[in-house]
Amino acid sequence: MVLIINLAVTALLAGLTWYIQIVHYPLFIFLDRKSFLEYHIYHLKKNTYMVFVPMLVEGTFAILFTFDYPLPVNGLIPFLCLCISTAIWLVTFAKLVPLQDSLTIDGWNEEVIEQLVKINWVRTIGWSVKTLLLMYCIAKLVFLA
């Protein structure tokens, strides 16, 4: 069950971050500077609900998966998944949150928006790779059963 929940929430975050990466963040550049702050504050409120709660679940299940993984699964995979989750959390709170705060305080800034898009690739790739690793684990269990 830990593996299935881990995959479900990680896949959700991967899909969500691909949308944010390809569509949402790049659109910041085209926003009117006068209405940017209002838009950005709204974005932060809504995005927090959509991303932070699943991140808490994903982080919790990444930890649980390192201690509770099915035997046919190589123990290195849960450790890699935990490392990926840890890297995502570090990037989120050490890099992305300060960039978002900068946009809230200073308003529209092309350089900050470009950094946001560039750094968010870590999360996009991280959750995508983790999703593939977890899918591999499930496939291994299904084909060995």
Sequence and secondary structure as in RCSB ss.txt:
>XXXX:A:sequence
MVLIINLAVTALLAGLTWYIQIVHYPLFIFLDRKSFLEYHIYHLKKNTYMVFVPMLVEGTFAILFTFDYPLPVNG
LIPFLCLCISTAIWLVTFAKLVPLQDSLTIDGWNEEVIEQLVKINWVRTIGWSVKTLLLMYCIAKLVFLA
>XXXX:A:secstr
 HHHHHHHHHHHHHHHHHHIIIIIHHHGGGS HHHHHHHHHHHHHHHHHHHHHHHHHHHHHHHHHHHS  TTS T
HHHHHHHHHHHHHHHHIIIIIHHHHHHHHHH   HHHHHHHHHHHHHHHHHHHHHHHHHHHHHHHHHHH 
